C-alpha cells in the first residue's frame, strides 16, 4: 500500500487507478437510474416465488463430526460459506452466519435456511478466505466473533482494512493482489481475477479489490469463485492453476440485467470448462433472496445443464459432506420438504450471529 489518494488509500496494483479498483474490461451492470429502478423493484417485488414456501431440509453438523471427518471433506453451510478440512486443518470461505445479509439486522435479505452449525461450534480455523466486501460475503459480526479462533484471514487488497477497523489484529491478515500466492499450513492460496465490484455503501466506487481463489493442497486443486461475471480470465486461471478437482462456482442471484457481475447458468457451465474443472459444486444460492428468479431455479438449471453438457455435478444438502476423493452425484434434495423443527428455526440460529 502506498500514499493516500484523496480520502482513500492508494494501492500498488495494476487494477487500481483514479482512486478505485477496475475490472480488466468494464462489465455489463446496471447504473444510475437503472440501478435506482432495480432497488425499487426489489423493495416491492412478489416474494412468493423467490422464497421457499416451506422449510428446507438441512443436515445438522456437530463439532465431533467435523473432527472425525475424513481429510478432504467439504461442507456447504449456506450461500457462499464453505467449510473445508484440508491437510488436517479447517478453512472457511466468505463466512456469513447472521440472519440477514445486510448492514443492519432489522432489514435486508433474510436467511431462509438456517446454518447447520452454530458459529461458536465451529472448530479452530487455520484460515478464513474472503472474496470481496459485499454484505452477503463479508459479515462483520461473524468475522469479529471468528477472530479469536482464526489463525489467518486471507483477503483481496483493501478488504483486510475493514477487518483491522473492526479490531482484528493486522498480524492475522494477509491482503493479496491478483495472481499473488501465499503458503499456509502446507497449502497454496492464490488470489485470482474475478469480474465484479465492491463497496459497502450505495455510493461506494470500488474502494477494495474483489477476487476468486485457487487453492492447492499438494494433492488436490480447488477453485472458489466468490462473485463474478463470466469473462476471459477463467481460461487464464485454468491454464495457470488448473486442472481443478473441484470448482465452487456462484450460481444464483443472477439476471440478464447484471450478467456482467453475476454469471447466468449457461455461463457457469462454460466457466467450469474454461477452468478445466472435474466436479462442479454450485454455491451462492438457496440461502438469501437476492434476485427475481425463483428460489430453486439455480439448482434446477444446474441439474439440467450439467446433464446436457456432460459436466459432473455435486450439490450436497446444506450441512452434508462431500469429499475430494469420493464425490456424490447431485440429487434434488430441495424438492423434499420437511417441517421446521424448533431447534432449527430461524430464531434458533440467532445466538450464533
C-alpha positions, -999 to 999 in steps of 0.1 A, spaced: 0 0 0 13 35 -9 4 70 -1 -33 81 2 -52 91 -29 -78 117 -18 -97 101 11 -88 66 0 -55 46 3 -36 41 -29 -26 6 -38 3 -7 -58 -18 -27 -81 -24 -28 -119 -61 -29 -110 -60 4 -90 -61 38 -106 -81 70 -102 -87 61 -66 -106 29 -72 -102 -6 -85 -111 -17 -120 -120 -49 -139 -99 -58 -169 -128 -48 -191 -159 -28 -180 -187 -54 -172 -223 -51 -181 -242 -40 -150 -269 -15 -141 -261 20 -132 -276 54 -125 -314 55 -128 -315 18 -138 -299 9 -105 -324 30 -86 -353 13 -105 -339 -21 -96 -338 -12 -59 -374 -1 -61 -383 -34 -78 -365 -53 -51 -383 -35 -23 -418 -42 -37 -414 -75 -55 -436 -105 -50 -416 -130 -28 -440 -159 -33 -415 -174 -58 -382 -161 -46 -385 -176 -10 -394 -213 -4 -430 -218 8 -419 -245 33 -388 -253 53 -358 -267 35 -341 -298 48 -307 -292 65 -282 -317 77 -271 -306 113 -234 -306 120 -218 -313 154 -183 -304 164 -173 -341 169 -185 -349 134 -161 -324 120 -132 -336 140 -138 -372 130 -145 -364 93 -120 -376 67 -94 -352 54 -106 -335 22 -142 -332 34 -162 -302 22 -194 -288 37 -217 -261 23 -230 -241 52 -252 -218 31 -248 -192 3 -210 -189 -4 -199 -202 30 -180 -234 26 -161 -252 53 -131 -273 42 -110 -298 60 -77 -298 42 -44 -313 54 -60 -319 88 -70 -282 93 -102 -262 88 -107 -234 64 -138 -214 56 -149 -192 27 -169 -160 30 -185 -169 64 -219 -153 69 -238 -165 100 -260 -135 106 -298 -138 99 -297 -110 73 -271 -102 46 -274 -65 54 -256 -37 73 -285 -39 99 -303 -69 113 -338 -53 112 -340 -50 74 -325 -65 43 -324 -100 27 -333 -126 54 -319 -161 56 -345 -186 46 -324 -217 55 -306 -220 88 -269 -227 92 -263 -263 100 -239 -255 128 -237 -226 153 -209 -202 149 -195 -209 183 -194 -247 175 -170 -242 145 -136 -257 151 -104 -236 154 -98 -223 119 -64 -222 101 -79 -195 78 -108 -175 66 -108 -169 28 -127 -137 17 -136 -129 -19 -149 -93 -15 -166 -68 8 -203 -71 0 -226 -79 29 -236 -114 18 -199 -123 17 -182 -102 44 -203 -102 76 -189 -80 103 -205 -98 133 -193 -132 120 -157 -120 113 -154 -104 147 -165 -135 165 -143 -157 144 -111 -136 150 -102 -154 183 -103 -188 168 -88 -180 134 -51 -180 126 -52 -160 94 -76 -141 72 -68 -140 35 -84 -111 16 -81 -92 -16 -64 -57 -14 -83 -33 9 -107 -58 23 -84 -65 52 -86 -29 62 -123 -34 71 -112 -62 94 -85 -40 111 -111 -13 117 -133 -39 134 -105 -50 157 -90 -80 140 -52 -79 146 -33 -68 115 -8 -97 122 -37 -121 114 -45 -106 79 -28 -111 46 -41 -89 17 -33 -101 -18 -34 -87 -53 -45 -108 -83 -20 -136 -90 -2 -133 -57 3 -165 -38 7 -173 -1 16 -206 16 -1 -215 49 -1 -249 67 13 -266 36 -14 -252 13 -10 -226 -15 -37 -199 -19 -36 -177 -50 -59 -147 -53 -71 -149 -89 -90 -124 -110 -128 -120 -110 -152 -96 -127 -172 -79 -101 -173 -47 -80 -170 -36 -43 -183 -13 -17 -204 -14 15 -224 17 8 -248 27 -21 -224 53 -35 -191 34 -30 -170 32 -61 -149 1 -59 -127 10 -29 -114 -25 -24 -104 -54 -47 -125 -85 -54 -110 -119 -62 -115 -156 -68 -92 -181 -52 -72 -211 -64 -63 -235 -36 -37 -262 -39 -34 -288 -12 -4 -307 -26 -27 -334 -40 -59 -315 -50 -68 -283 -66 -99 -263 -56 -113 -231 -72 -136 -207 -53 -152 -181 -75 -166 -156 -50 -188 -133 -71 -181 -128 -107 -195 -124 -142 -182 -146 -170 -150 -133 -185 -119 -145 -204 -100 -147 -171 -114 -181 -163 -94 -196 -192 -62 -180 -180 -68 -192 -144 -74 -227 -158 -41 -225 -177 -21 -213 -148 -36 -232 -119 -58 -260 -133 -70 -285 -139 -92 -283 -108 -106 -313 -90 -135 -291 -77 -149 -258 -87 -171 -239 -63 -188 -215 -87 -215 -190 -80 -249 -200 -95 -276 -178 -81 -287 -142 -77 -283 -138 -115 -302 -117 -140 -296 -106 -176 -296 -70 -163 -264 -77 -143 -248 -107 -160 -215 -88 -162 -210 -93 -125 -230 -125 -118 -230 -154 -141 -260 -168 -158 -264 -206 -155 -251 -213 -190 -221 -192 -183 -214 -212 -151 -210 -243 -173 -186 -225 -196 -166 -212 -167 -162 -247 -153 -149 -259 -187 -126 -230 -190 -112 -237 -156 -106 -274 -167 -127 -285 -137 -136 -321 -129 -165 -317 -104 -187 -287 -101 -204 -276 -68 -227 -246 -73 -228 -220 -45 -244 -186 -39 -279 -200 -38 -306 -215 -15 -300 -191 14 -309 -154 7 -335 -138 -16 -312 -117 -38 -328 -118 -73 -360 -121 -93 -357 -157 -103 -375 -184 -82 -355 -196 -52 -350 -231 -67 -343 -221 -103 -304 -221 -99 -303 -257 -87 -329 -270 -112 -309 -253 -140 -277 -267 -128 -291 -302 -129 -305 -298 -165 -275 -280 -179 -249 -303 -164 -267 -333 -179 -268 -316 -213 -231 -306 -212 -218 -338 -197 -205 -320 -166 -201 -338 -133 -222 -321 -107 -224 -324 -70 -250 -305 -49 -249 -316 -13 -276 -307 11 -267 -278 33 -245 -294 61 -239 -326 42 -202 -335 34 -187 -343 1 -151 -355 -3 -124 -345 -27 -116 -382 -33 -151 -395 -34 -179 -373 -47 -216 -379 -46 -237 -371 -77 -262 -343 -74 -296 -351 -60 -326 -327 -59 -327 -325 -21 -346 -292 -22 -376 -309 -37 -382 -328 -4 -396 -305 22 -399 -311 59 -415 -293 88 -390 -269 105 -381 -283 139 -380 -258 168 -342 -265 172 -336 -255 136 -359 -225 133 -346 -191 122 -347 -178 157 -326 -207 169 -297 -196 148 -296 -160 161 -275 -169 190 -247 -176 165 -250 -142 149 
